[in-house]
Amino acid sequence: MTFILNYFNKLKLENILLTLLEKAVSLVLLLIFFSLLKSVVNYLFEKAVEKSLPFSRQTAARRKTLSKLLYNLINYVLYFLLVYWVLSLLSIPVSSLLAGAGIAGVAIGLGAQGFLSDVINGFFILFENQFEVGDTVTLADINGTIISVGIRTTQVKGFDGTLHYIPNRNITIVSNLSRGDMRALIEIPLYATTDLNLVTKIIEDVNQKEVAKHPEIVGQPNIMGPQLNANGQFSFRITIYTKNGQQYLIYHTFYRLYQEAILNAGIPLPTTTNLTPQV
């Protein structure tokens, strides 16, 4: 029992508890300071960067893309500083840790190759303005809308609502559906004996009545007339150019209008199992 008491007396528990209390108070104050610093930096970022002249000359989507990227970079730097301050506060020798990390530098470097590839590819994506937040794209066989562009990953929300995180190094081919007007290609199957002049007249009447109701249509529909599909199906083709992202809606709307008008005119239509929109 005496040995145990002597052992605890040598430990100087009062000094240890006092030191722990000082560290805890210092850590709380540091976290409060970091929270205030982060708020101030974010406020200055919104006021000074997002509204600066260089940004004002960009499109709204590109401003949003660059703002998110810079915001992420700033936060990475702030959290790096926080970790450094916490380690210093806990009297952990940061320089020794960095020196020790150098021993494993080769192994870490090999593991960081992918990260560097992500960062470099992400830089070129932004520099070449390949896509922006809000664009409808196909990346790495994934179709969807760009939600965020980061230094390592790009977030794409699929049309079914799934959020995909794609490493930038995997983005090798970008198919951007939000640049310029898009085409809705409508093919209505017909019998070979159908009166094509009557069908043309019906299509023209539908266009005259309905096109003005759809401001998303660019110009006038182009009636290309009778065609033979790759599978040998005889059809009547119309192309309609729309604002980006509206081609599928216009396809389904006008396919229905054309079909109803032709049937109402007493013209029979063959059935087909391939009514997938072509754009």
C-alpha atoms as one frame of an Amber mdcrd trajectory, in Angstrom:
protein
   0.000   0.000   0.000   2.853   2.373   0.858   4.478   1.595  -2.490   1.324
   2.550  -4.358   0.979   5.825  -2.463   4.598   6.691  -3.158   4.097   5.917
  -6.829   1.098   8.254  -7.112   2.921  10.954  -5.191   5.767  10.808  -7.694
   3.305  11.186 -10.540   2.266  14.612  -9.239  -1.374  14.133 -10.171  -2.191
  17.741  -9.390   0.267  18.949 -12.029  -1.003  16.396 -14.538  -4.622  17.391
 -13.988  -3.701  21.072 -14.192  -1.868  20.453 -17.467  -4.792  18.490 -18.881
  -7.183  21.257 -17.873  -4.978  23.877 -19.542  -4.800  21.782 -22.704  -8.574
  21.264 -22.717  -9.269  24.989 -22.254  -6.718  25.858 -24.926  -8.280  23.316
 -27.296 -11.762  24.748 -26.757 -10.486  28.286 -27.343  -8.693  27.093 -30.481
 -11.873  25.508 -31.844 -13.817  28.699 -31.115 -11.117  30.762 -32.836 -11.101
  28.375 -35.820 -14.891  28.571 -36.129 -14.735  32.384 -36.135 -11.832  32.367
 -38.605 -13.702  30.020 -40.941 -16.807  32.220 -40.817 -14.770  35.357 -41.554
 -12.872  33.709 -44.423 -16.093  32.371 -45.955 -17.721  35.798 -45.616 -14.760
  37.505 -47.278 -14.785  34.849 -49.993 -18.440  35.513 -50.787 -17.985  39.292
 -50.786 -14.560  39.636 -52.409 -14.214  36.664 -54.747 -17.669  35.668 -55.918
 -18.573  39.254 -56.787 -15.239  40.298 -58.244 -14.957  41.567 -61.812 -13.224
  38.486 -63.251 -16.092  36.326 -62.042 -18.787  38.706 -63.254 -17.658  38.153
 -66.843 -18.313  34.419 -66.589 -21.613  32.634 -67.076 -23.690  31.936 -63.994
 -22.995  28.195 -64.223 -19.231  28.714 -64.556 -19.199  31.144 -61.612 -20.964
  28.520 -59.530 -18.480  25.841 -60.625 -15.380  27.915 -59.865 -16.840  29.215
 -56.603 -17.431  25.688 -55.306 -13.934  24.621 -56.301 -12.234  27.608 -54.619
 -14.450  27.182 -51.568 -13.288  23.562 -51.251  -9.626  24.589 -51.617  -9.965
  27.230 -48.906 -11.549  24.730 -46.547  -8.770  22.202 -47.186  -6.189  24.835
 -46.221  -8.118  25.862 -43.100  -8.505  22.305 -41.855  -4.845  21.615 -42.528
  -3.995  24.597 -40.320  -6.392  23.325 -37.655  -4.681  19.927 -37.543  -1.278
  21.612 -37.342  -2.402  23.867 -34.466  -3.990  20.975 -32.548  -0.828  18.884
 -32.844   1.301  21.818 -31.704  -1.049  22.494 -28.799  -0.754  18.882 -27.682
   3.042  19.234 -27.805   3.313  16.666 -30.552   6.497  17.374 -32.571   5.124
  18.161 -36.015   8.608  18.387 -37.536   9.413  14.887 -36.301   6.181  13.589
 -37.795   7.049  15.189 -41.121  10.527  13.694 -40.981   9.061  10.299 -40.190
   6.653  10.691 -43.067   9.624  11.171 -45.353  10.722   7.599 -44.598   7.495
   6.326 -46.101   7.546   8.953 -48.826   8.057   6.503 -51.660   5.119   4.340
 -50.638   2.901   7.353 -50.061   3.990   8.842 -53.386   2.891   5.706 -55.196
  -0.470   5.865 -53.473  -0.803   9.563 -54.249  -0.381   9.121 -57.990  -4.113
   8.690 -58.423  -4.798  11.788 -56.354  -2.377  13.871 -58.437  -3.977  12.562
 -61.621  -7.383  13.630 -60.288  -6.132  17.136 -59.475  -4.348  17.643 -62.804
  -7.250  16.333 -64.861  -9.660  18.459 -62.815  -7.551  21.529 -63.562  -7.709
  20.921 -67.312 -11.459  20.262 -67.154 -11.939  23.710 -65.603  -9.346  25.416
 -67.791 -10.945  24.071 -70.984 -14.466  24.679 -69.630 -15.556  21.165 -70.593
 -18.628  21.335 -68.358 -20.198  23.450 -65.635 -22.507  22.944 -62.678 -25.994
  22.333 -64.047 -24.879  20.860 -67.399 -26.408  17.608 -68.621 -23.538  15.283
 -69.511 -22.353  11.738 -70.081 -19.191  10.960 -68.070 -17.648   7.505 -67.697
 -20.852   5.936 -69.104 -22.949   7.833 -66.524 -25.738  10.148 -67.695 -26.905
  12.975 -65.474 -26.516  16.557 -64.303 -23.319  18.082 -62.900 -23.843  18.885
 -59.211 -20.303  19.793 -58.135 -16.775  19.927 -59.553 -14.000  19.311 -57.001
 -10.235  19.016 -57.177 -10.489  15.232 -56.868 -13.997  14.181 -57.866 -16.918
  15.385 -59.947 -20.447  14.772 -58.679 -23.082  13.767 -61.234 -26.723  13.238
 -60.311 -28.253  10.567 -62.529 -31.699  10.915 -64.043 -32.958   8.330 -61.530
 -31.737  10.494 -58.626 -28.535   8.556 -57.883 -25.572  10.759 -56.934 -22.350
   9.521 -58.566 -18.851  10.522 -57.392 -16.503  10.193 -60.374 -12.718  10.543
 -59.870 -11.471  13.176 -62.303  -8.834  10.795 -63.684 -11.638   8.549 -64.967
 -13.140  11.363 -67.037 -11.592  10.717 -70.431 -14.532  11.471 -72.739 -17.021
  14.260 -71.980 -20.343  14.330 -73.842 -21.963  17.660 -72.937 -25.643  17.872
 -73.887 -25.997  21.457 -72.657 -23.954  23.261 -75.274 -26.054  24.561 -78.154
 -29.401  23.400 -79.488 -30.409  19.738 -79.402 -32.322  17.698 -81.960 -35.455
  15.635 -81.429 -35.741  13.101 -84.251 -39.295  11.821 -84.679 -39.998   8.830
 -86.906 -43.629   7.789 -87.356 -44.010   4.288 -88.856 -46.249   4.141 -91.931
 -47.561   1.573 -94.370 -45.961   1.740 -97.825 -49.381   2.472 -99.358 -50.053
   5.532 -97.168 -50.849   8.824 -98.922 -47.664  10.799 -98.176 -49.107  14.120
 -99.355 -51.923  13.800 -96.836 -49.496  12.895 -94.050 -47.349  15.921 -94.926
 -50.424  18.178 -94.793 -51.390  16.768 -91.388 -47.881  17.299 -89.984 -47.812
  20.880 -91.283 -51.198  21.609 -89.659 -50.003  20.241 -86.305 -46.832  22.349
 -86.505 -48.802  25.487 -87.325 -51.108  24.993 -84.334 -48.660  23.691 -81.709
 -45.131  25.049 -82.282 -46.000  28.545 -81.028 -47.142  27.000 -77.722 -43.658
  25.634 -77.032 -41.015  28.374 -76.640 -38.384  25.696 -76.032 -38.490  24.901
 -79.785 -35.795  26.672 -81.819 -36.890  27.639 -85.320 -39.402  25.527 -87.240
 -39.641  21.724 -87.472 -38.022  20.245 -90.558 -40.254  17.764 -92.414 -37.825
  15.328 -93.993 -40.515  12.997 -95.320 -40.471   9.239 -95.940 -37.453   7.226
 -94.832 -36.373   3.630 -94.482 -34.942   2.751 -91.080 -31.972   0.452 -90.593
 -34.400  -2.389 -89.752 -36.321  -1.812 -93.006 -39.282  -0.039 -91.383 -40.941
   2.566 -93.637 -41.467   5.792 -91.661 -42.097   9.522 -91.898 -39.324  11.633
 -90.340 -39.498  15.076 -88.697 -36.639  16.839 -86.914 -37.211  19.520 -84.281
 -34.400  21.544 -82.705 -34.887  22.581 -79.089 -33.088  24.355 -76.298 -30.677
  22.041 -74.518 -32.327  19.600 -72.164 -35.781  19.949 -73.765 -35.404  17.465
 -76.629 -36.974  14.507 -74.817 -40.047  16.467 -73.737 -40.599  17.812 -77.259
 -40.071  14.368 -78.765 -42.773  12.720 -76.659 -45.163  15.686 -76.956 -45.019
  15.998 -80.747 -44.865  12.258 -81.397 -48.217  11.998 -79.602 -49.660  15.016
 -81.447 -48.594  13.712 -84.853 -49.848  10.208 -84.166 -53.226  11.402 -82.879
 -53.713  13.725 -85.858 -52.870  10.971 -88.364 -55.197   8.465 -86.699 -57.999
  11.045 -86.484 -57.634  11.540 -90.237 -58.452   7.865 -90.724 -54.916   6.801
 -91.702 -53.986   3.433 -90.135 -50.539   3.097 -88.560 -48.509  -0.095 -88.146
 -47.460  -1.127 -84.663 -43.785  -0.972 -83.691 -41.822  -2.062 -80.639 -39.137
   0.569 -81.097 -40.517   3.955 -80.099 -37.365   5.076 -78.286 -36.598   8.788
 -78.924 -33.585   9.459 -81.112 -31.706  12.690 -80.540
